[in-house]
Amino acid sequence: MEELDRQLGQRLEQAIMSLLERRADTASICPSDAAREVYEGDDDGWRALMEPARRAAWRLVNVGEVEVTQGGRAVVETETRGPVRIRRARRSREHGSRPE
C-alpha cells in the first residue's frame, strides 16, 4: 500500500505542476483541481484525494516549487486552517532566487 501512496503522491505533484504551467505566472489553483485531474472516475470520488493533494502541495513547498496561500499570502503548513490555494513559488526574475 505504501508504494501506491507514493505513486499517487507523485501523480498529484505532477498534476499540480502541470496545471500551474498551463496558467499565467501569477495564477493559483485549488488542491481540488489536482485531485480532479488525477481521479479517473466521473463521480465525486476525487474528494477522497483532497488530503493527498494537500500533502503533495506541501512537499512541493518544501522543495521550493510552489507556495500555499490563504487570502493571497503565502502560509506555513502548521498555521493553515481551511481552504488554500497553490501558486508557483515567487522568485526574483532578475536573479532566479526567492525574495528575502
Summary of the structure (lengths in Angstrom):
residues: 100
radius of gyration: 13.7
end to end distance: 40.5
largest distance: 44.8
contacts: 249
relative contact order: 0.17
helix: 50%
strand: 13%
